[in-house]
Amino acid sequence: MAAASVQSSLNIANAGGAALGGALISAGFGYTAPSLAGAALALAALGLALLIGQLTRRAPNREEV
């Protein structure tokens, strides 16, 4: 079940990225806009990963409580 959820999330992200890229091109931003949007999304994901890592590191271990 978990493997199916992972695959589904990747498929949804792939479709969302294609839709976003197509919308940017249709809006007249040019063919480089999807690459810039992808880079912005990747930086946002990196920021979230770093934030979650910091929050996890600061959280008390449930076994110690």
C-alpha positions in Angstrom: 0.0 0.0 0.0 2.8 2.4 0.8 4.5 1.7 -2.5 1.3 2.5 -4.3 1.0 5.8 -2.4 4.6 6.8 -3.3 4.0 6.0 -7.0 0.7 7.9 -7.0 2.4 11.0 -5.4 5.1 11.0 -8.1 2.5 10.7 -10.8 0.5 13.6 -9.4 3.7 15.7 -9.1 4.6 14.9 -12.7 1.2 15.9 -14.0 1.2 19.1 -11.9 4.6 20.1 -13.2 3.5 19.5 -16.8 0.3 21.5 -16.2 2.3 24.4 -14.6 4.8 24.5 -17.4 2.1 24.4 -20.0 0.2 27.2 -18.3 3.3 29.3 -18.1 4.0 28.8 -21.8 0.4 29.5 -22.7 0.5 32.7 -20.6 3.3 34.0 -22.9 6.2 33.7 -20.5 8.3 31.8 -23.0 9.9 28.4 -23.2 12.4 29.1 -20.4 9.7 29.9 -17.8 9.0 26.2 -17.0 12.7 25.7 -16.2 12.7 28.7 -13.8 9.5 27.5 -12.2 11.0 24.0 -11.7 14.1 25.5 -10.1 11.9 27.6 -7.8 9.9 24.6 -6.8 13.1 22.6 -6.2 14.4 25.3 -3.9 11.1 25.4 -2.0 11.3 21.6 -1.5 14.9 21.9 -0.3 13.8 24.6 2.2 11.0 22.4 3.5 13.3 19.5 3.8 15.8 21.6 5.8 13.0 23.0 8.0 11.6 19.6 8.8 15.1 18.3 9.6 15.7 21.1 12.0 12.3 20.6 13.7 12.9 16.8 13.9 16.3 17.4 15.5 14.9 19.8 18.1 11.9 17.6 19.0 12.3 15.4 22.1 12.6 11.7 21.5 9.4 10.0 22.6 11.4 7.1 24.1 13.1 9.5 26.5 9.9 11.1 27.8 
